[in-house]
Amino acid sequence: MKIQELSGARGSTKKNKRVGRGPGSGHGKTSTRGHKGQKCRSGGGVRLGFEGGQMPLQRRLPKRGFKNPFATRHAVLNLRDIERCGLDEVNPEVLLEQGIIKSINDGLKVLGTGELTRAVKVRANAFSFSAREKIEGAGGTAEVI
């Protein structure tokens, strides 16, 4: 068997529909487009979302708000979470391993909700003012990465 002797399975290929080749072809005159109207004309048809002149759905629905594409989205960690996890050194990589945060996003920010009762070394991209105060008040260090 040679490659030029191979052929497709029976019925797997069809002839192309040749339109506009005279009345004997069965696809002459209107070339399968029907009579008159927007869809029969060259370049005719409607754009995506067009509803026949009715106010389209995307214009009927209210538009609200704005999502800033350049906003920084930090992974947030509260002091109560640091107290609960019982680690002496906290950084984004350790928190990710432990499953305390799901993803780092644009960095880790530590917030001041809760209290610290022990000295902890915290490394993060950002700290709130109250978080930094409470960490240093408990004898720990707040280091910005």
Buried (B, 14 or more C-beta within 10 A) or exposed (E): EEEEEEEEEEEEEEEEEEBEEEEEEEBEEEBEBEEEEEEBEEEEEEEEEEEEEEEBEEEEEEEEEEEEEEEEEBBBBBBBBBBEBEBEEBBBEBBBEEEBBEEBBEBBBBBBBBEBEEEBBBBBBBBBEEBBEBBBEBEBEBEEE
